[in-house]
Amino acid sequence: QVQVDESGGGLVQAGGSLRLSCVASGRTFSSYAMGWFRQAPGKEREFVAALNWNGGSTVYADSVKGRFTISRGNARDNTKNTMALQMNSLKPEDTAIYYCAARSASSVGFHSHEYDYWGQGTQVTVSS
């Protein structure tokens, strides 16, 4: 059974930082691309950041570029199924439920329909 779990959300003041973590289990995700999406109340789910199968290629939404950093574990220490999103200089408009996703392809995906496995989401709230 495939399972994707996020953690690390919470409440933070504007300008603060949070680090989200994701663990995928149930199959070998070492060759899968992974990504983060978010959904704010009343809005559609949007792309935040993604990386390819080995983490060598990363892409970001313009709204988070320069503030967020996506990364994944490595095969050397058997953490390839993990991913993180370091979020700095947070703004109230970053408030949303953040979702971790994995897709059964090695290249980066920008759209939610390209991803096959999803976590339940973790709430991030940034107060002004």
Salt bridges, closest charged atoms under 4 A:
GLU46 OE2 - ARG38 NE 2.58
ASP62 OD1 - LYS65 NZ 3.12
ASP94 OD1 - ARG38 NH1 2.96
ASP94 OD2 - ARG67 NH1 2.75
GLU114 OE2 - ARG103 NH1 3.99
